[in-house]
Every structure is written in C-alpha cells, then in structure tokens.
Amino acid sequence: MGAGPLMAEHTRPARGMRDFLPDDVRRRAFVVGVIERTYRRYGFEPLETPALENIETVTGKYGEEGNKLIFKVLRRGEHEASGETDLALRYDLTVPLARVVAEHRGKLPRFFKRYQIQPVWRADRPSRGRFREFYQCDVDAIGSTSPVVEAEVCSAVSDVLGELGFTDFVIRINHRGLLRGMLETFGVPAGLHDQALIAVDKLDKIGREGVRAELGTRGIGEAAAERLLTAFDHPATSSTHPDPAGHESMIAWAREQVGEHPEGIAAVGNLAEILQLCRATSAGAHVTLDASLARGLSYYTGAIMEVAVADLAGSLGGGGRYDGLIGMFSGESIPACGFSLGLERILVVMTERDMFPAGLQRAAADVLVTRFEGEPVEDALRLAADLRGAGLRVEVYPDPDKLGKQFKYASTRGIPVVTVVGGDERAAGMVTLKNMVDGQQSSAPRTGIAAAVQALIAHRREPVAGS
C-alpha cells in the first residue's frame, strides 16, 4: 500500500489550523515585536490568560453569532459519556480581560492599561486571512469614560500600522448609541435592535440587497429596512476616504438621523469629540466616521472602531467601548475600551505586498563550524562555544564529511561564513574562514577568531526579527 493521499491527509494540521515553519515564525516575530514596542510606548502593560475558560465565562458574551463559534470542551474522565461541556477554548481576549479585572481589581491600578498577544479559537469557516486558530493583539484601557481613551487607542493602532509600512489604512469609527438612535428613529422596535445590527454588520460582506434580505428574515419591516439602507448610502458611511476636514458635515448628517433621540444625540456628541481629539494624534489622517459600521459582538456599548485596507475582505482589526462587560463578572460598573489587531490578516497582506524588511529572512546561523574525520570533535565544540560567547549564531556540522559537502550545506542554508580547522591550522594556531558570499578565504588567529568573523559579516548583519 502506497503512502499517497491517505498519508498526506494524516500529516495535514486540522482544518483552519496551521504549522509555522522558521520563516513564518520570523515574520510573525517581527510584527509582534513592532506591536509590543508601540503599545509599551503608550504605557500599556503585558497580560496573559489561560487558553481554557469556564464555559459560563464565555457563553452569553458574544451575541447570537458569536455563541455559535465557541469551541466547547467535553467533560472528561467519568463524565465524558454525558456529552456535557464545562470548558471552552478562549474565543477572544476581551472577555478574559474582564474576568481578570473583576478577579484582581484590588491589585490593579485605577487606570489599568494592558496589551495581550495570544491565540484564540473560533469554530469559523476558514477562508483567506480567516482561520480557526489565530492570534489577536489586543490593547485595552480600563477605568475611564474619557474620549481621550478612544483617541489614544486609535493613535496606538495607527502607529503600529505605520511602522509596519501601511499607508492606505482607514480607521472607521461609529457609535452603538448612534446606531440605536437611528434604528429607533427609523421604526425598528427596541427588541429587534440586536437582530438589525447583526445584519447591518454584514453590509461590506453581502452587499445592500443581501442585508435587505437578512433584515427581512430577522423581522425588520420593509419600510424600516429601506430607511436604514438609504441612510447607509450617504457619503458619511464611506469607509474608503478619510477626510478630517469633512468631519463637521458628517457629524451634522448624523445628528439629522437621530432626531430627538437622547442616546443618539449623546452618541453624536461623543463621536465629534473623539474625531476632534484624533486630529491631534497619528490617527488623524486615517480616521473617518462610518455610520454603517456595526461590529457584531453584543458587549459593545459606545464608540466602535474597525481598521480596513484595500484588497482585503474584512478588516485588520477592530474594537470599541464596552462599559458593561466587566460588571457582568464583578457587579460593579467599570468603563473599558480597547482594540484588537488580527495578526494573521496583517501577515497575509504584508506577505502579498512584499512589505517585510529585506534582511528578515536571514539564515539561522552566522557561522558553520566544519568537521574532519579523525580530528577532535571537542575542538570544534570549543570553537563554537567561543563564537557563541561573542554573540554569534553558530551551527556545528554534526558528522565529519568532505569539505565540499559542508560548503554546499552552508550555501543552501544561507550561512555566510564557514570555519575550517584542519591539522595544519591547528598546529599554527590559526583558523581558515571562507566567505560564502564571494568565495574568498582568509586566515585569522584562533585567539581572535570571534572578532575576525564579526568583521567579515558586519556589513551583512540585519536586526533580528522582533528585537
């Protein structure tokens, strides 16, 4: 029996999951390094939470659509046959943060600012840039209702994307209060607001007529649906042309939509202040009001944000204010706002656009230490140790072999320098160095070998990914 399709199937990771080879990991480390450095500049602190949460922690927090995508874990041992679940894989990083704040509130500062970069799992349908296991890069500020928080979050995200090389991104911003004001003014009953927002959130995915049909299936009347869709035809719902100079007219349009609705009026005022504050930050040239932005998660209470780039269905990330979520765990009202960047989608776009630094995919080693039959292996290991002690990355060829084969191995691996220490070199206290870039050979004293190698490769050194 051959090892064809069946074997290939057995060696593939689970659908929606991936293996990451060295070059993949280096690209990921580079992006994560930029994100971490940027978030630390804004005073955010690191946090990590478990991969598994209690089932009651995550259920009921993500709305109708989100609850369907939770990976549930069956009870184990003697309870396995029951088919019941007691745990779930982490769906996002926001609900775990809310749990942590409720659990450790007494140990945390009044204004707690944290970043978190960890994998999450969703039982979603895999597609381009969408996976079942993926990393989120979250930044959140707890303890303040000030719009300064939204402006700082947008600024941090803008700095990250700018440092990564993005110039064409748009930060779309809206407000749940504006949406609720519009829905009520347009005749959508309060009990159907969540249903309407689930449909509206798909506007950029299924289009105007697709949303119209879904609004109908969710119980929204034709007249209300038409008013809603007509409103979203207005330029204020465009997510592709940020125009800070046009914010005043967009805000005026938003005020017209909510009429006398108190929550809607307050929401428009909050949006106007956030947009004004963003103009003092790096986000100013990228942020725009988009009244069609809904975001499907049910825990959002105020401003909501999403970042988009051309040529990508969906977004690079999103977030918003969720002042009621922590209170679901603590019983205490604690304001919060945050943003989550999707690492996988950033990597997809950066790879397709060839945005990574030229030196990022460098070899795993700076130096290959060769081996000869009959020569003491201890000498090769001592040489490698000395080179590593000087900060060089060193690979020792494991088996004695013909020198030509060892040179070929170094070449295929992209290792720039090879050391050769045969009997003659050992007797003279010298080391032969071969520059694999130009093929030239030189000699250096064994006692000064590290400095000689460093000088040889200095012009080729690049920053380590993520450092």
N, C-alpha and C positions, 0 to 999 in steps of 0.2 A: 504494500500500500504506500503510495507516494506521500510527500509532505507538501502538497499543493494548497488548494483553497482552504481546506479544513485547518491546517496548521496556521495559515495566515490569519484566519478568524480567531484562533486561540491566542495569538500573540498581540492582537489589537487591544488597546485600552477600551474600557466601557464607553458606549456612545455618549458623546458630549464631554468626554474627559480626554486629556492628552498627556503624552510623555514630553518632557522638555530636555532636549539634548544640550550639550555645552554652549553652543552658540545661542540657543534660545534663552538659556539661563543668563548669559552675559547681557543680552538685550534687555531682559526683564530687570536685572540688577541695575542697569544704567538708568532706566526710567524710574524705578523705585528710589534710587539714590537722589535723583532730582526732586522727586516729590517730598521725600523726607527732609532734605535740606531746606526746601522752600517753606514747608509747614513749620519747621523749627524756627525759622526767621520770624515767623508771626507769633511765636510764644506758645505753640501747641506742644503738648507732651505725649509720649507714646503710651499706648494701652493695648493689651491683648486679652482676648476672651476665649473660652473653650469652643471647640468645633461642635460639640453637642450641647443643646439646651433642653431643659424640660419641655415637654410638649405644650404644657399650659402657658409657658413663657411666650411662645411664638404664635400660637393659634389666636385668631381674632384680632391680629395687629396689622394685617396687610390687606384687608379687604377681600372681597369675593374672589377676584382673580388671583391674588397672591396666595390665599389659603390653598388653592388647588396645586400650587407649585412647591409646597413644602415637602422635603424628603423626610418621611416619618420612619422611625426605627422601631422594629418589633421588640416587645418584651423578651427577655432572654431566660435561659435555664428552664425551670419548671413551668414558667408562664408562657413559654414560646408557643405552645399549641393554642393559646387563647386568641392569637391574632391581634391582640391589643398593642397599642403603641404607648410608650411613656417618654420617649426622647425624640428629638428632631435635629437634623443637621442645620447648622446656622444658615438662615435664609438671607440675612443682611447683617450689617454691623451696627445699625442704629438701635434696634430693639435690645440687643445685648448691652449696648452702652446705657440705655435707660435703666435696665436691670442693675447694672453696676453702680450707677449713681444712686439709685434707691437703696442698694445694699450698703454702700460705703460713703454715704453722704457726709457723715461726721469727719471722715478722713480727707475729704477733698476740699480744695479752696472754694471760696464763694463763687468765683467765676472760673469754672473748670473748662480748660481748652485742651482737647485731645485729638491726636491723629491715630489712625489704626489701619494697618495694611495686612490683611489676612484673607484666606479663601472663604467663599460662601458657596452654597449649593442650592440649585433650583431645578426642579423636575420640568424644565422647559424643553421646547423643541429646538434642537441645535440648528444654527444657521451661521452665515458669515458674521464673525465677530460675536456670536452668541453661543455660550457653552453652558453645560450643566454644573461644572466646577470652574469657578473663576475668582480672581482676586478683586476686591474692592479696596480703594484707597480713600479712606474717609477722613474728614476734618470737621469737628463739631465744637460749638461753644455753648456751655450750659450756664444759666443763671442770669441772663439779661434779656429784656424785651427791646433793647435799643436797636434801631435800624443800622447802627454802626456795625453790629454783628454781621448782618447780611452783606454790607459793603466790604468788610474785611474778608469774609469768606469768598466772595466773588473775586476780590483782588488776589487772594492767595491762589485760587484756581487759575486765574489769568496769568500770574507769574509762572506757575508750573508749565502751562501750555506754551507760553512764550519762550521759556528756557529750553523746552524740548524742540522748539523750532516751528511751532504752529503760528501762523499769522492770520488765517482765514476763519478763525473760530468765532462763534456768536454765542453769547450767554443770554438765553431767553429768560425773561422774568415775568411772573404773573402773581396772582394772589388768590387764595381759595375764597376769601371774602368777596372779591370782585366776581368770581365765578358764581358764587351762591347768590349774590345780588342780581346778576344777570339772569340766572335761571328763574328766580322768583319773579322778577320783573317781566320776564317773557312768558310766565304762566306755567312753569314746571313745578308741581307740588313738592314741598319740602321732603316728603318721604321718598321721592324719586331722584333727589339731587345726586346721590352717590351713583345711581344707575346711569344718569345722564353723563356724569364725569367719566365713568369707565368708557363710555362710547366716544366722548369727545377726545379722550386721551389717545385714541387710535386715528385721529384725523390725518396725521402725516404718514400713517401706515396703510390705511384702507381707503383714503380719499373721502371727498364730500358725500358722494352717494352711498358709499359703504357705511359711513357714520349715520346718514339719514335712515338707512335700513335698520341699523342696530338700535338706534333710538326708538324706532317703532316697536321692535321686538322687546324692548325694555319698558314699554308702557308710556313712552313720551308721545303726546298728541302731535298731529301733523303741523298744526299752526305754531306750536311752541318750537318744534324742531326746525321749521323754516325760519323763524325769527332768529334762532340760535345760529344756524348755518349762515344766514345772511350777515349777521354781525361778524362772523369769523371770516367773511370775505373782505372785510375792511383792511386797509394797509396796517392798522395797529396790530393785526395778527400775523404780520410777516415776520419770519424768523431769520431772514437772509440778508437784511440790510440794516445793520445797527446805525442809528443816526441820532447821536446825542442832542443835536440842535433841534430835532423834531420831537423830543420827548414831551414838550408842553402841549402840542396839538394832540399827541396820543393820549395824554392824561385827560385832556378836555373831552376827547371822544369817550374814554372810559367812564367819566362822570355822567355823560349823557345816557349810557347804557344802564346804569344802576338807578337812575331817577332819584327817588326819595328813600331808597332802601338804606337804613342806618349802617348796617355792616358793610354794604358795598361802598358807601361814602367814605367810611373809615379806612377801608382797604385801599381805595384810590389814593387817599392822602398818604398812607404808608408807602405805597409804591412810588409816589412822587418824591418822597424824602429819600428812599433807597437809591433811586436813579440819580438824584442830585448828589448824594454822597459818593456814589460810584465814580462820578466825574473827577473826583479828587484822587482817584486811585488808578492803577494799571488796568482796571476793568472798564474804565470809562469809554474807551473806544470800541468796546466789544459788546456791551450790554444793551438790550433792547426790550421794550415791553412787547409781549406776545400774549394777547388775551385768549388765544386758543390753547395755550399750554395748560394741561390739567394735572398730569402725573397721577398714576393710578393708585398709589398707596394711600390708604384711608387715614393714616395718622397725621397727615399734614394739616396745619390749622391756619397758616398765614401765607407769607411770601413763598413762592416755589420757583426753582431755577432749573435750567437744563442747558447743557452746552452742546452745540452741534457744529459739525464741519461739513464741507461739501463732499459729495461722493460717498457718504455713509448713511445707510438707512438706520434710523435710530440716533442715539446720542452718545457722546463720550462720557457722559455722567450727568448727575442731577442731584437735587436736594431741596431743602426748604426748611421752614419753621414748623416745629412740632411741639407746641407748648403743652399739650395734654398727655403726651405719651408716658413721660416719667411718672406722672401722677397715677397712671394705671397700675404701677407697682408700689408706689410709696403712699398714695393717698394725699400727697402734697403737690400743689401746683408749682412746677419748676419749669421756667421757659427754656427753650433749646432751639438751636438752628444748626444745620450742617449741610455738607455737600459730599457726594461720593463720586470719585473718578473711576471709570472702568478700565483697569489695566489692560485687559485683553483687547478691547477695542482700540485703545491708544496704540498698542503694539501692531495691530492689523494695519492701521492707517500709516504709521511710521514706516513699517516694512514696505508697504505698497508704494510709498512716496520716496523711499530710499533716504530717510531722514536721520539715520544713525551716524555717529561720527565715524570717519574712515578708519581710525585705529582701534575701533571697539572689538572687532572680531580677530584679535591678535592671538598668537599661539599660546598654548597653555604653559609653555616654558620659555625662558630666555636662553638656556644653555642645555645641550645634551652632552653628558659625560660618557665617552665611549669605553668599551671593554675589549681586552685582548685575551686570547687563550693563553693560559699559563701565567698571566700577570695577577698579582694580589688584588682581589676584589676589595679588600679593606682600603687600599689606596684610592680607588675610585669613590668609595663612600666618604672617605675623609675629604677628598677634593670637593665633592658635592656639598658636604656639610659646611666647609669654609665659604663656598659661594653663596649658599643659602643664608649663612650668618651675615653676609654683606647685603642682604635684601634681594638677591636674585632668585628667580624661579628656575629650578633645576630638575631635569629628568635624567636618571641613570639608565643606560641601556641594560636591560636585565641579563642578557646572555652574551657571552663572548662570541663575536662573529666577525666576518670580513668587514674591513673598514668601509668599503664601498657600500655595503648594505646599510651600515649605520648612518653614513652620509645621506643615503637615499631616504631613510626613515626620517631623519631630521628635516629634509627638504619637503617631504609630503606633509609633515606636521607643522611646517612653517617656523621651525625653531631657527633663530638667526645665527647662533654660534655653537660650534662643536669643539670640545676639548679632546686632544689626543695626547696620551702619556704612555709611550712605549718604553722599552728598555733604555734606549739612548737618552730620551728626555729625562727619565727618572735619574739616570746616572749623573746628568748635568744639572739637575735641579730645575729643569725648565718644563714648560707646558706649551704644546703647539695649539694655536687657535685657528680654526677655519671659519671665515666669514661666509655663511651660506648665501648671502645676498649677491656678492660679487665673485665668490670662489677663491678669494685671496687668502693666503696663510701667513701667520706671523708667530713669533715666539715671545714668551714672557716668563720671568722668574716665577717659580712655584710660590714663593712668599708674597708676591704682589699680583697674583693671578686675578683676584676679585676686581681690583682697580683696572686691570687691563681689559677684562671682559666688559666692565661698565663703560669704559671709554669707547669700546668697539660698538656697543649697541645704543649709546646715549642718543644718537640722532634718530633712532627708531622708536624710542620709548614714547608711549602714549599713556594718558591717565587710565588707571584701572577702572573698569565699569562700576559705576555706583559709588566710587570713592569720593 
